[in-house]
Amino acid sequence: MMEHIERCGFAAFNSNGVPGSYGLFRDKTLVRDACDLHTVSTHLLAAFPNVQRLFLVGLSTGAFLSVAYASSRIVGVPPPSPLLCGVAAIACVDDIPSRYTLDFTPEQLADFDTPPHHTCMKEFWPWRGEQHQQQQGEGEGEGGSGRVMWELHRGYLESYTDFPDTQTMVEGIDRNVKILLIHGE
């Protein structure tokens, strides 16, 4: 078994707007996160041409993004590589369009509707090594280690509706792509 493990590769990443990435947390959307997943997958397959299979592992929002990406049903996101053979989804919701209430409090949802900025302050727990400090700009981030509060634009909330419902998503997944759901709804 060890000879098989030695031929495996592993890459972990966070998407746009988090420390070490391009863009501001304020401008994140789920579609941009899915595009980041496509970009990283495409880059890894190009950088390692001997790779014969791609397997995605996602946690929480990353879990849903990975399953949705495998379905090829996200508007504005290219389809996955034909080398995609499976997804492990850990702590995955079953229907992202209707689950925004798990990510936002009633107060945050009300803040999204408040002009002129249509933003809320959202908690986040970034990995922040010395070389990966968040570049949020004045007044957009606060906190030291651990939990921080960063401004997030309403576009993130609106991007929930860019994802398919569960039935549509499942219908879009190639039968050769295996899905392992751990602790789903």
VMD Tcl script that builds the backbone (N, CA, C; Angstrom):
set m [mol new atoms 555]
animate dup $m
set s [atomselect $m all]
$s set {name element resname resid chain x y z} {
  {N N MET 1 A 0.810 -1.188 0.000}
  {CA C MET 1 A 0.000 0.000 0.000}
  {C C MET 1 A 0.863 1.265 0.000}
  {N N MET 2 A 1.984 1.269 0.642}
  {CA C MET 2 A 2.839 2.455 0.701}
  {C C MET 2 A 3.300 2.896 -0.687}
  {N N GLU 3 A 3.510 1.955 -1.593}
  {CA C GLU 3 A 3.945 2.357 -2.927}
  {C C GLU 3 A 2.867 3.179 -3.638}
  {N N HIS 4 A 1.599 2.931 -3.319}
  {CA C HIS 4 A 0.521 3.727 -3.903}
  {C C HIS 4 A 0.461 5.111 -3.269}
  {N N ILE 5 A 0.670 5.189 -1.973}
  {CA C ILE 5 A 0.635 6.476 -1.271}
  {C C ILE 5 A 1.758 7.377 -1.751}
  {N N GLU 6 A 2.917 6.819 -2.012}
  {CA C GLU 6 A 4.049 7.621 -2.465}
  {C C GLU 6 A 3.789 8.264 -3.824}
  {N N ARG 7 A 2.871 7.713 -4.593}
  {CA C ARG 7 A 2.559 8.280 -5.907}
  {C C ARG 7 A 1.411 9.284 -5.848}
  {N N CYS 8 A 0.926 9.564 -4.658}
  {CA C CYS 8 A -0.188 10.498 -4.489}
  {C C CYS 8 A 0.319 11.901 -4.209}
  {N N GLY 9 A -0.451 12.851 -4.604}
  {CA C GLY 9 A -0.156 14.243 -4.294}
  {C C GLY 9 A -1.317 14.847 -3.536}
  {N N PHE 10 A -1.048 15.883 -2.800}
  {CA C PHE 10 A -2.076 16.544 -2.012}
  {C C PHE 10 A -1.847 18.045 -2.069}
  {N N ALA 11 A -2.877 18.789 -2.323}
  {CA C ALA 11 A -2.778 20.253 -2.327}
  {C C ALA 11 A -3.967 20.809 -1.555}
  {N N ALA 12 A -3.708 21.704 -0.637}
  {CA C ALA 12 A -4.767 22.363 0.135}
  {C C ALA 12 A -4.726 23.853 -0.172}
  {N N PHE 13 A -5.883 24.467 -0.258}
  {CA C PHE 13 A -5.911 25.904 -0.535}
  {C C PHE 13 A -7.209 26.506 -0.029}
  {N N ASN 14 A -7.156 27.786 0.228}
  {CA C ASN 14 A -8.344 28.589 0.474}
  {C C ASN 14 A -8.582 29.421 -0.767}
  {N N SER 15 A -9.790 29.878 -0.928}
  {CA C SER 15 A -10.120 30.620 -2.139}
  {C C SER 15 A -9.924 32.120 -1.960}
  {N N ASN 16 A -10.282 32.864 -2.996}
  {CA C ASN 16 A -10.021 34.308 -3.071}
  {C C ASN 16 A -10.477 35.058 -1.831}
  {N N GLY 17 A -9.710 36.103 -1.521}
  {CA C GLY 17 A -10.088 36.981 -0.428}
  {C C GLY 17 A -9.590 36.582 0.939}
  {N N VAL 18 A -8.845 35.488 1.032}
  {CA C VAL 18 A -8.284 35.074 2.318}
  {C C VAL 18 A -6.781 35.303 2.287}
  {N N PRO 19 A -6.124 35.279 3.447}
  {CA C PRO 19 A -4.688 35.582 3.476}
  {C C PRO 19 A -3.896 34.798 2.437}
  {N N GLY 20 A -3.036 35.501 1.728}
  {CA C GLY 20 A -2.189 34.882 0.721}
  {C C GLY 20 A -2.828 34.773 -0.644}
  {N N SER 21 A -4.049 35.279 -0.803}
  {CA C SER 21 A -4.726 35.187 -2.094}
  {C C SER 21 A -4.894 36.579 -2.690}
  {N N TYR 22 A -5.383 36.585 -3.917}
  {CA C TYR 22 A -5.715 37.852 -4.564}
  {C C TYR 22 A -7.103 38.280 -4.122}
  {N N GLY 23 A -7.372 39.536 -4.198}
  {CA C GLY 23 A -8.699 40.048 -3.903}
  {C C GLY 23 A -8.938 40.258 -2.423}
  {N N LEU 24 A -10.033 40.927 -2.147}
  {CA C LEU 24 A -10.423 41.207 -0.777}
  {C C LEU 24 A -11.533 40.269 -0.340}
  {N N PHE 25 A -11.541 39.947 0.931}
  {CA C PHE 25 A -12.603 39.127 1.503}
  {C C PHE 25 A -13.964 39.757 1.197}
  {N N ARG 26 A -14.033 41.057 1.238}
  {CA C ARG 26 A -15.265 41.806 0.990}
  {C C ARG 26 A -15.901 41.419 -0.348}
  {N N ASP 27 A -15.088 41.093 -1.338}
  {CA C ASP 27 A -15.570 40.837 -2.693}
  {C C ASP 27 A -15.772 39.356 -3.017}
  {N N LYS 28 A -15.653 38.474 -2.025}
  {CA C LYS 28 A -15.840 37.043 -2.258}
  {C C LYS 28 A -17.247 36.734 -2.766}
  {N N THR 29 A -17.360 35.713 -3.592}
  {CA C THR 29 A -18.646 35.096 -3.925}
  {C C THR 29 A -18.408 33.600 -4.018}
  {N N LEU 30 A -19.464 32.828 -3.911}
  {CA C LEU 30 A -19.327 31.379 -4.037}
  {C C LEU 30 A -18.902 30.985 -5.448}
  {N N VAL 31 A -19.366 31.723 -6.452}
  {CA C VAL 31 A -18.971 31.420 -7.832}
  {C C VAL 31 A -17.475 31.665 -8.012}
  {N N ARG 32 A -16.958 32.757 -7.454}
  {CA C ARG 32 A -15.508 32.995 -7.526}
  {C C ARG 32 A -14.742 31.886 -6.814}
  {N N ASP 33 A -15.282 31.410 -5.693}
  {CA C ASP 33 A -14.637 30.300 -4.991}
  {C C ASP 33 A -14.602 29.049 -5.876}
  {N N ALA 34 A -15.705 28.777 -6.576}
  {CA C ALA 34 A -15.745 27.623 -7.481}
  {C C ALA 34 A -14.779 27.814 -8.650}
  {N N CYS 35 A -14.664 29.029 -9.148}
  {CA C CYS 35 A -13.684 29.312 -10.209}
  {C C CYS 35 A -12.264 29.076 -9.701}
  {N N ASP 36 A -12.007 29.439 -8.443}
  {CA C ASP 36 A -10.692 29.170 -7.855}
  {C C ASP 36 A -10.424 27.669 -7.803}
  {N N LEU 37 A -11.446 26.890 -7.458}
  {CA C LEU 37 A -11.295 25.434 -7.435}
  {C C LEU 37 A -10.926 24.921 -8.823}
  {N N HIS 38 A -11.589 25.436 -9.843}
  {CA C HIS 38 A -11.270 25.048 -11.219}
  {C C HIS 38 A -9.842 25.458 -11.586}
  {N N THR 39 A -9.453 26.681 -11.232}
  {CA C THR 39 A -8.114 27.183 -11.562}
  {C C THR 39 A -7.027 26.345 -10.902}
  {N N VAL 40 A -7.205 26.038 -9.628}
  {CA C VAL 40 A -6.202 25.231 -8.917}
  {C C VAL 40 A -6.138 23.824 -9.506}
  {N N SER 41 A -7.286 23.214 -9.764}
  {CA C SER 41 A -7.304 21.864 -10.353}
  {C C SER 41 A -6.622 21.844 -11.712}
  {N N THR 42 A -6.943 22.814 -12.550}
  {CA C THR 42 A -6.344 22.900 -13.884}
  {C C THR 42 A -4.837 23.098 -13.795}
  {N N HIS 43 A -4.409 23.973 -12.895}
  {CA C HIS 43 A -2.974 24.227 -12.721}
  {C C HIS 43 A -2.248 22.964 -12.253}
  {N N LEU 44 A -2.805 22.276 -11.276}
  {CA C LEU 44 A -2.140 21.071 -10.765}
  {C C LEU 44 A -2.024 19.998 -11.841}
  {N N LEU 45 A -3.070 19.829 -12.627}
  {CA C LEU 45 A -3.014 18.819 -13.688}
  {C C LEU 45 A -2.007 19.199 -14.765}
  {N N ALA 46 A -1.852 20.491 -15.033}
  {CA C ALA 46 A -0.849 20.937 -16.012}
  {C C ALA 46 A 0.561 20.813 -15.442}
  {N N ALA 47 A 0.717 21.101 -14.159}
  {CA C ALA 47 A 2.040 21.053 -13.522}
  {C C ALA 47 A 2.524 19.618 -13.311}
  {N N PHE 48 A 1.578 18.699 -13.179}
  {CA C PHE 48 A 1.924 17.293 -12.956}
  {C C PHE 48 A 1.248 16.439 -14.030}
  {N N PRO 49 A 1.824 16.405 -15.232}
  {CA C PRO 49 A 1.168 15.742 -16.364}
  {C C PRO 49 A 1.017 14.228 -16.207}
  {N N ASN 50 A 1.717 13.625 -15.271}
  {CA C ASN 50 A 1.586 12.179 -15.067}
  {C C ASN 50 A 0.391 11.808 -14.200}
  {N N VAL 51 A -0.289 12.793 -13.648}
  {CA C VAL 51 A -1.465 12.524 -12.821}
  {C C VAL 51 A -2.536 11.877 -13.695}
  {N N GLN 52 A -3.094 10.788 -13.194}
  {CA C GLN 52 A -4.101 10.067 -13.961}
  {C C GLN 52 A -5.506 10.230 -13.405}
  {N N ARG 53 A -5.593 10.692 -12.142}
  {CA C ARG 53 A -6.904 10.881 -11.515}
  {C C ARG 53 A -6.863 12.084 -10.588}
  {N N LEU 54 A -8.005 12.736 -10.465}
  {CA C LEU 54 A -8.154 13.885 -9.578}
  {C C LEU 54 A -9.275 13.574 -8.601}
  {N N PHE 55 A -8.985 13.731 -7.324}
  {CA C PHE 55 A -9.967 13.489 -6.271}
  {C C PHE 55 A -10.026 14.735 -5.400}
  {N N LEU 56 A -11.213 15.287 -5.197}
  {CA C LEU 56 A -11.385 16.503 -4.408}
  {C C LEU 56 A -11.896 16.167 -3.015}
  {N N VAL 57 A -11.390 16.869 -2.021}
  {CA C VAL 57 A -11.877 16.759 -0.653}
  {C C VAL 57 A -12.255 18.161 -0.208}
  {N N GLY 58 A -13.492 18.346 0.188}
  {CA C GLY 58 A -13.949 19.662 0.619}
  {C C GLY 58 A -14.530 19.605 2.013}
  {N N LEU 59 A -14.336 20.677 2.770}
  {CA C LEU 59 A -14.850 20.792 4.131}
  {C C LEU 59 A -15.839 21.952 4.203}
  {N N SER 60 A -17.026 21.699 4.711}
  {CA C SER 60 A -18.055 22.716 4.913}
  {C C SER 60 A -18.416 23.369 3.571}
  {N N THR 61 A -18.213 24.662 3.434}
  {CA C THR 61 A -18.527 25.316 2.158}
  {C C THR 61 A -17.720 24.694 1.028}
  {N N GLY 62 A -16.468 24.343 1.304}
  {CA C GLY 62 A -15.629 23.678 0.304}
  {C C GLY 62 A -16.199 22.337 -0.121}
  {N N ALA 63 A -16.920 21.671 0.781}
  {CA C ALA 63 A -17.551 20.396 0.446}
  {C C ALA 63 A -18.635 20.609 -0.604}
  {N N PHE 64 A -19.501 21.572 -0.357}
  {CA C PHE 64 A -20.552 21.827 -1.333}
  {C C PHE 64 A -19.983 22.319 -2.650}
  {N N LEU 65 A -18.977 23.194 -2.560}
  {CA C LEU 65 A -18.352 23.693 -3.790}
  {C C LEU 65 A -17.777 22.549 -4.612}
  {N N SER 66 A -17.148 21.574 -3.955}
  {CA C SER 66 A -16.543 20.439 -4.662}
  {C C SER 66 A -17.599 19.580 -5.344}
  {N N VAL 67 A -18.703 19.308 -4.639}
  {CA C VAL 67 A -19.776 18.507 -5.233}
  {C C VAL 67 A -20.435 19.283 -6.377}
  {N N ALA 68 A -20.693 20.566 -6.165}
  {CA C ALA 68 A -21.304 21.380 -7.225}
  {C C ALA 68 A -20.385 21.465 -8.440}
  {N N TYR 69 A -19.086 21.616 -8.203}
  {CA C TYR 69 A -18.117 21.670 -9.303}
  {C C TYR 69 A -18.148 20.365 -10.098}
  {N N ALA 70 A -18.224 19.244 -9.398}
  {CA C ALA 70 A -18.284 17.941 -10.078}
  {C C ALA 70 A -19.541 17.816 -10.936}
  {N N SER 71 A -20.596 18.543 -10.584}
  {CA C SER 71 A -21.856 18.450 -11.328}
  {C C SER 71 A -21.839 19.221 -12.642}
  {N N SER 72 A -20.854 20.099 -12.831}
  {CA C SER 72 A -20.779 20.948 -14.035}
  {C C SER 72 A -22.010 21.827 -14.198}
  {N N ARG 73 A -22.669 22.158 -13.111}
  {CA C ARG 73 A -23.914 22.927 -13.209}
  {C C ARG 73 A -23.831 24.306 -12.551}
  {N N ILE 74 A -22.632 24.851 -12.396}
  {CA C ILE 74 A -22.497 26.183 -11.818}
  {C C ILE 74 A -22.339 27.173 -12.967}
  {N N VAL 75 A -23.248 28.110 -13.063}
  {CA C VAL 75 A -23.204 29.111 -14.131}
  {C C VAL 75 A -21.922 29.925 -14.007}
  {N N GLY 76 A -21.171 30.011 -15.116}
  {CA C GLY 76 A -19.952 30.808 -15.133}
  {C C GLY 76 A -18.693 30.069 -14.718}
  {N N VAL 77 A -18.825 28.781 -14.409}
  {CA C VAL 77 A -17.660 27.989 -13.993}
  {C C VAL 77 A -17.442 26.877 -15.016}
  {N N PRO 78 A -16.236 26.763 -15.577}
  {CA C PRO 78 A -15.966 25.695 -16.544}
  {C C PRO 78 A -16.151 24.313 -15.913}
  {N N PRO 79 A -16.439 23.302 -16.719}
  {CA C PRO 79 A -16.598 21.949 -16.181}
  {C C PRO 79 A -15.271 21.397 -15.674}
  {N N PRO 80 A -15.339 20.409 -14.783}
  {CA C PRO 80 A -14.102 19.825 -14.262}
  {C C PRO 80 A -13.390 18.976 -15.306}
  {N N SER 81 A -12.162 18.660 -15.007}
  {CA C SER 81 A -11.370 17.785 -15.867}
  {C C SER 81 A -12.013 16.408 -15.941}
  {N N PRO 82 A -11.886 15.729 -17.077}
  {CA C PRO 82 A -12.369 14.350 -17.160}
  {C C PRO 82 A -11.588 13.416 -16.240}
  {N N LEU 83 A -10.469 13.893 -15.685}
  {CA C LEU 83 A -9.701 13.082 -14.740}
  {C C LEU 83 A -10.328 13.072 -13.350}
  {N N LEU 84 A -11.355 13.908 -13.119}
  {CA C LEU 84 A -12.021 13.913 -11.822}
  {C C LEU 84 A -12.699 12.569 -11.611}
  {N N CYS 85 A -12.312 11.879 -10.543}
  {CA C CYS 85 A -12.862 10.545 -10.303}
  {C C CYS 85 A -13.664 10.463 -9.010}
  {N N GLY 86 A -13.559 11.486 -8.150}
  {CA C GLY 86 A -14.311 11.414 -6.913}
  {C C GLY 86 A -14.224 12.672 -6.080}
  {N N VAL 87 A -15.168 12.755 -5.138}
  {CA C VAL 87 A -15.236 13.876 -4.205}
  {C C VAL 87 A -15.579 13.326 -2.830}
  {N N ALA 88 A -14.838 13.756 -1.820}
  {CA C ALA 88 A -15.211 13.504 -0.429}
  {C C ALA 88 A -15.712 14.828 0.123}
  {N N ALA 89 A -16.957 14.849 0.540}
  {CA C ALA 89 A -17.590 16.070 1.040}
  {C C ALA 89 A -17.833 15.911 2.536}
  {N N ILE 90 A -17.132 16.711 3.332}
  {CA C ILE 90 A -17.199 16.619 4.788}
  {C C ILE 90 A -17.985 17.812 5.316}
  {N N ALA 91 A -19.032 17.546 6.101}
  {CA C ALA 91 A -19.907 18.587 6.653}
  {C C ALA 91 A -20.539 19.398 5.526}
  {N N CYS 92 A -21.184 18.697 4.615}
  {CA C CYS 92 A -21.757 19.307 3.409}
  {C C CYS 92 A -23.261 19.522 3.589}
  {N N VAL 93 A -23.740 20.692 3.167}
  {CA C VAL 93 A -25.184 20.921 3.157}
  {C C VAL 93 A -25.774 20.288 1.903}
  {N N ASP 94 A -27.080 20.074 1.925}
  {CA C ASP 94 A -27.703 19.393 0.797}
  {C C ASP 94 A -28.237 20.339 -0.273}
  {N N ASP 95 A -28.383 21.609 0.034}
  {CA C ASP 95 A -29.001 22.521 -0.928}
  {C C ASP 95 A -28.549 23.945 -0.622}
  {N N ILE 96 A -27.444 24.369 -1.236}
  {CA C ILE 96 A -26.856 25.667 -0.890}
  {C C ILE 96 A -27.807 26.843 -1.105}
  {N N PRO 97 A -28.648 26.880 -2.135}
  {CA C PRO 97 A -29.503 28.064 -2.280}
  {C C PRO 97 A -30.378 28.341 -1.054}
  {N N SER 98 A -30.795 27.299 -0.346}
  {CA C SER 98 A -31.693 27.505 0.798}
  {C C SER 98 A -30.969 27.478 2.145}
  {N N ARG 99 A -29.660 27.337 2.153}
  {CA C ARG 99 A -28.935 27.172 3.415}
  {C C ARG 99 A -28.130 28.395 3.852}
  {N N TYR 100 A -28.371 29.529 3.238}
  {CA C TYR 100 A -27.639 30.739 3.625}
  {C C TYR 100 A -27.865 31.091 5.095}
  {N N THR 101 A -28.998 30.658 5.666}
  {CA C THR 101 A -29.274 30.974 7.071}
  {C C THR 101 A -28.325 30.257 8.024}
  {N N LEU 102 A -27.623 29.245 7.548}
  {CA C LEU 102 A -26.613 28.587 8.382}
  {C C LEU 102 A -25.350 29.435 8.483}
  {N N ASP 103 A -25.111 30.278 7.492}
  {CA C ASP 103 A -23.892 31.090 7.453}
  {C C ASP 103 A -24.074 32.505 7.996}
  {N N PHE 104 A -25.307 32.984 8.049}
  {CA C PHE 104 A -25.534 34.377 8.428}
  {C C PHE 104 A -26.606 34.493 9.502}
  {N N THR 105 A -26.381 35.391 10.448}
  {CA C THR 105 A -27.368 35.680 11.486}
  {C C THR 105 A -28.449 36.593 10.903}
  {N N PRO 106 A -29.599 36.689 11.566}
  {CA C PRO 106 A -30.615 37.641 11.094}
  {C C PRO 106 A -30.084 39.079 11.029}
  {N N GLU 107 A -29.210 39.443 11.951}
  {CA C GLU 107 A -28.631 40.789 11.939}
  {C C GLU 107 A -27.748 40.996 10.706}
  {N N GLN 108 A -26.945 39.984 10.361}
  {CA C GLN 108 A -26.090 40.093 9.177}
  {C C GLN 108 A -26.937 40.185 7.910}
  {N N LEU 109 A -28.002 39.407 7.843}
  {CA C LEU 109 A -28.888 39.464 6.676}
  {C C LEU 109 A -29.530 40.844 6.555}
  {N N ALA 110 A -29.914 41.430 7.684}
  {CA C ALA 110 A -30.473 42.786 7.661}
  {C C ALA 110 A -29.421 43.798 7.205}
  {N N ASP 111 A -28.171 43.610 7.639}
  {CA C ASP 111 A -27.095 44.520 7.219}
  {C C ASP 111 A -26.898 44.492 5.705}
  {N N PHE 112 A -27.053 43.319 5.088}
  {CA C PHE 112 A -26.917 43.224 3.633}
  {C C PHE 112 A -27.938 44.108 2.915}
  {N N ASP 113 A -29.092 44.320 3.548}
  {CA C ASP 113 A -30.153 45.125 2.936}
  {C C ASP 113 A -30.047 46.614 3.252}
  {N N THR 114 A -29.037 46.991 4.035}
  {CA C THR 114 A -28.912 48.379 4.478}
  {C C THR 114 A -28.032 49.188 3.531}
  {N N PRO 115 A -28.619 50.216 2.892}
  {CA C PRO 115 A -27.807 51.092 2.037}
  {C C PRO 115 A -26.842 51.908 2.895}
  {N N PRO 116 A -25.806 52.472 2.380}
  {CA C PRO 116 A -25.454 52.465 0.964}
  {C C PRO 116 A -24.526 51.316 0.593}
  {N N HIS 117 A -23.933 50.624 1.580}
  {CA C HIS 117 A -22.871 49.664 1.255}
  {C C HIS 117 A -23.351 48.231 1.046}
  {N N HIS 118 A -24.464 47.846 1.643}
  {CA C HIS 118 A -24.993 46.485 1.516}
  {C C HIS 118 A -23.939 45.446 1.901}
  {N N THR 119 A -23.342 45.635 3.070}
  {CA C THR 119 A -22.329 44.714 3.577}
  {C C THR 119 A -22.676 44.314 5.002}
  {N N CYS 120 A -22.053 43.239 5.453}
  {CA C CYS 120 A -22.129 42.863 6.861}
  {C C CYS 120 A -20.714 42.554 7.332}
  {N N MET 121 A -20.545 42.509 8.631}
  {CA C MET 121 A -19.276 42.068 9.199}
  {C C MET 121 A -19.412 40.567 9.428}
  {N N LYS 122 A -18.505 39.798 8.829}
  {CA C LYS 122 A -18.581 38.335 8.863}
  {C C LYS 122 A -17.380 37.781 9.597}
  {N N GLU 123 A -17.633 36.840 10.481}
  {CA C GLU 123 A -16.545 36.195 11.210}
  {C C GLU 123 A -15.801 35.222 10.295}
  {N N PHE 124 A -14.503 35.130 10.516}
  {CA C PHE 124 A -13.666 34.237 9.718}
  {C C PHE 124 A -12.488 33.817 10.580}
  {N N TRP 125 A -12.000 32.623 10.369}
  {CA C TRP 125 A -10.866 32.104 11.126}
  {C C TRP 125 A -9.733 31.784 10.162}
  {N N PRO 126 A -8.996 32.795 9.739}
  {CA C PRO 126 A -7.945 32.549 8.739}
  {C C PRO 126 A -6.698 31.932 9.350}
  {N N TRP 127 A -6.000 31.169 8.514}
  {CA C TRP 127 A -4.643 30.768 8.878}
  {C C TRP 127 A -3.779 31.947 8.515}
  {N N ARG 128 A -3.076 32.477 9.506}
  {CA C ARG 128 A -2.331 33.706 9.249}
  {C C ARG 128 A -0.892 33.556 9.705}
  {N N GLY 129 A -0.072 32.977 8.859}
  {CA C GLY 129 A 1.355 32.936 9.121}
  {C C GLY 129 A 1.955 34.302 8.850}
  {N N GLU 130 A 3.209 34.486 9.219}
  {CA C GLU 130 A 3.851 35.787 9.042}
  {C C GLU 130 A 3.797 36.264 7.594}
  {N N GLN 131 A 3.957 35.347 6.639}
  {CA C GLN 131 A 3.984 35.757 5.237}
  {C C GLN 131 A 2.581 35.876 4.647}
  {N N HIS 132 A 1.561 35.559 5.403}
  {CA C HIS 132 A 0.197 35.580 4.878}
  {C C HIS 132 A -0.688 36.498 5.709}
  {N N GLN 133 A -0.414 37.764 5.710}
  {CA C GLN 133 A -1.244 38.720 6.441}
  {C C GLN 133 A -2.332 39.249 5.513}
  {N N GLN 134 A -3.529 39.331 6.048}
  {CA C GLN 134 A -4.655 39.816 5.254}
  {C C GLN 134 A -4.437 41.273 4.857}
  {N N GLN 135 A -4.616 41.563 3.590}
  {CA C GLN 135 A -4.491 42.921 3.072}
  {C C GLN 135 A -5.898 43.464 2.826}
  {N N GLN 136 A -6.583 43.832 3.871}
  {CA C GLN 136 A -7.971 44.259 3.740}
  {C C GLN 136 A -8.124 45.750 3.499}
  {N N GLY 137 A -7.153 46.531 3.834}
  {CA C GLY 137 A -7.336 47.973 3.726}
  {C C GLY 137 A -7.889 48.530 5.020}
  {N N GLU 138 A -7.752 49.792 5.188}
  {CA C GLU 138 A -8.130 50.432 6.439}
  {C C GLU 138 A -9.613 50.247 6.736}
  {N N GLY 139 A -9.894 49.809 7.955}
  {CA C GLY 139 A -11.260 49.702 8.428}
  {C C GLY 139 A -12.006 48.466 7.970}
  {N N GLU 140 A -11.406 47.598 7.195}
  {CA C GLU 140 A -12.142 46.443 6.694}
  {C C GLU 140 A -11.874 45.173 7.476}
  {N N GLY 141 A -10.866 45.139 8.290}
  {CA C GLY 141 A -10.592 43.943 9.069}
  {C C GLY 141 A -10.105 44.322 10.436}
  {N N GLU 142 A -10.373 43.462 11.394}
  {CA C GLU 142 A -9.859 43.701 12.727}
  {C C GLU 142 A -9.586 42.364 13.384}
  {N N GLY 143 A -8.790 42.387 14.445}
  {CA C GLY 143 A -8.517 41.166 15.186}
  {C C GLY 143 A -7.087 40.729 15.020}
  {N N GLY 144 A -6.635 39.897 15.930}
  {CA C GLY 144 A -5.275 39.377 15.892}
  {C C GLY 144 A -5.298 37.939 15.436}
  {N N SER 145 A -4.918 37.030 16.319}
  {CA C SER 145 A -4.940 35.621 15.943}
  {C C SER 145 A -6.339 35.062 16.180}
  {N N GLY 146 A -6.652 33.998 15.477}
  {CA C GLY 146 A -7.953 33.372 15.632}
  {C C GLY 146 A -9.041 34.092 14.863}
  {N N ARG 147 A -10.189 34.253 15.509}
  {CA C ARG 147 A -11.370 34.828 14.869}
  {C C ARG 147 A -11.166 36.307 14.542}
  {N N VAL 148 A -11.574 36.678 13.330}
  {CA C VAL 148 A -11.552 38.076 12.904}
  {C C VAL 148 A -12.915 38.409 12.304}
  {N N MET 149 A -13.206 39.689 12.223}
  {CA C MET 149 A -14.433 40.165 11.593}
  {C C MET 149 A -14.034 40.984 10.374}
  {N N TRP 150 A -14.498 40.546 9.200}
  {CA C TRP 150 A -14.175 41.233 7.961}
  {C C TRP 150 A -15.464 41.606 7.248}
  {N N GLU 151 A -15.408 42.700 6.531}
  {CA C GLU 151 A -16.555 43.167 5.765}
  {C C GLU 151 A -16.788 42.243 4.565}
  {N N LEU 152 A -18.051 41.909 4.330}
  {CA C LEU 152 A -18.424 41.045 3.210}
  {C C LEU 152 A -19.596 41.694 2.479}
  {N N HIS 153 A -19.485 41.790 1.163}
  {CA C HIS 153 A -20.515 42.435 0.346}
  {C C HIS 153 A -21.687 41.483 0.087}
  {N N ARG 154 A -22.851 42.059 -0.155}
  {CA C ARG 154 A -24.071 41.304 -0.423}
  {C C ARG 154 A -23.934 40.337 -1.606}
  {N N GLY 155 A -23.008 40.606 -2.515}
  {CA C GLY 155 A -22.801 39.709 -3.649}
  {C C GLY 155 A -22.528 38.273 -3.227}
  {N N TYR 156 A -21.912 38.089 -2.063}
  {CA C TYR 156 A -21.675 36.725 -1.569}
  {C C TYR 156 A -23.008 36.035 -1.303}
  {N N LEU 157 A -23.895 36.721 -0.600}
  {CA C LEU 157 A -25.213 36.165 -0.310}
  {C C LEU 157 A -25.971 35.878 -1.606}
  {N N GLU 158 A -25.937 36.816 -2.534}
  {CA C GLU 158 A -26.648 36.636 -3.800}
  {C C GLU 158 A -26.094 35.474 -4.611}
  {N N SER 159 A -24.819 35.146 -4.420}
  {CA C SER 159 A -24.218 34.058 -5.197}
  {C C SER 159 A -24.748 32.684 -4.792}
  {N N TYR 160 A -25.428 32.572 -3.663}
  {CA C TYR 160 A -26.039 31.291 -3.290}
  {C C TYR 160 A -27.018 30.833 -4.361}
  {N N THR 161 A -27.705 31.786 -4.992}
  {CA C THR 161 A -28.713 31.425 -5.993}
  {C C THR 161 A -28.106 31.008 -7.328}
  {N N ASP 162 A -26.792 31.145 -7.477}
  {CA C ASP 162 A -26.128 30.711 -8.705}
  {C C ASP 162 A -25.861 29.207 -8.719}
  {N N PHE 163 A -26.194 28.539 -7.624}
  {CA C PHE 163 A -25.927 27.107 -7.513}
  {C C PHE 163 A -27.199 26.312 -7.711}
  {N N PRO 164 A -27.061 25.108 -8.249}
  {CA C PRO 164 A -28.235 24.281 -8.502}
  {C C PRO 164 A -28.799 23.705 -7.209}
  {N N ASP 165 A -30.073 23.300 -7.284}
  {CA C ASP 165 A -30.631 22.571 -6.159}
  {C C ASP 165 A -30.044 21.160 -6.172}
  {N N THR 166 A -30.310 20.417 -5.133}
  {CA C THR 166 A -29.694 19.097 -4.969}
  {C C THR 166 A -29.990 18.169 -6.142}
  {N N GLN 167 A -31.247 18.084 -6.555}
  {CA C GLN 167 A -31.621 17.165 -7.628}
  {C C GLN 167 A -30.898 17.501 -8.929}
  {N N THR 168 A -30.871 18.769 -9.293}
  {CA C THR 168 A -30.193 19.198 -10.518}
  {C C THR 168 A -28.707 18.895 -10.439}
  {N N MET 169 A -28.132 19.132 -9.264}
  {CA C MET 169 A -26.705 18.895 -9.099}
  {C C MET 169 A -26.376 17.408 -9.246}
  {N N VAL 170 A -27.147 16.560 -8.597}
  {CA C VAL 170 A -26.892 15.118 -8.654}
  {C C VAL 170 A -27.041 14.604 -10.084}
  {N N GLU 171 A -28.015 15.115 -10.813}
  {CA C GLU 171 A -28.216 14.701 -12.203}
  {C C GLU 171 A -27.031 15.071 -13.087}
  {N N GLY 172 A -26.281 16.103 -12.713}
  {CA C GLY 172 A -25.160 16.556 -13.525}
  {C C GLY 172 A -23.849 15.839 -13.274}
  {N N ILE 173 A -23.790 15.011 -12.249}
  {CA C ILE 173 A -22.530 14.343 -11.908}
  {C C ILE 173 A -22.358 13.083 -12.748}
  {N N ASP 174 A -21.234 12.981 -13.401}
  {CA C ASP 174 A -20.886 11.808 -14.202}
  {C C ASP 174 A -20.956 10.558 -13.319}
  {N N ARG 175 A -21.523 9.497 -13.827}
  {CA C ARG 175 A -21.665 8.262 -13.041}
  {C C ARG 175 A -20.321 7.661 -12.629}
  {N N ASN 176 A -19.253 8.023 -13.329}
  {CA C ASN 176 A -17.930 7.517 -12.971}
  {C C ASN 176 A -17.286 8.298 -11.831}
  {N N VAL 177 A -17.863 9.431 -11.457}
  {CA C VAL 177 A -17.339 10.236 -10.350}
  {C C VAL 177 A -18.038 9.787 -9.071}
  {N N LYS 178 A -17.267 9.258 -8.148}
  {CA C LYS 178 A -17.810 8.755 -6.886}
  {C C LYS 178 A -17.868 9.887 -5.868}
  {N N ILE 179 A -18.948 9.923 -5.095}
  {CA C ILE 179 A -19.140 10.945 -4.074}
  {C C ILE 179 A -19.223 10.253 -2.716}
  {N N LEU 180 A -18.391 10.704 -1.781}
  {CA C LEU 180 A -18.453 10.233 -0.402}
  {C C LEU 180 A -18.910 11.405 0.442}
  {N N LEU 181 A -20.072 11.286 1.054}
  {CA C LEU 181 A -20.639 12.346 1.878}
  {C C LEU 181 A -20.464 11.966 3.342}
  {N N ILE 182 A -19.732 12.794 4.073}
  {CA C ILE 182 A -19.479 12.547 5.490}
  {C C ILE 182 A -20.154 13.649 6.286}
  {N N HIS 183 A -21.092 13.257 7.153}
  {CA C HIS 183 A -21.796 14.211 8.009}
  {C C HIS 183 A -22.533 15.244 7.192}
  {N N GLY 184 A -23.378 14.766 6.328}
  {CA C GLY 184 A -24.214 15.682 5.560}
  {C C GLY 184 A -25.548 15.835 6.250}
  {N N GLU 185 A -26.441 16.578 5.616}
  {CA C GLU 185 A -27.763 16.774 6.207}
  {C C GLU 185 A -28.641 15.577 5.927}
}
mol reanalyze $m
mol bondsrecalc $m
mol representation Tube
mol addrep $m
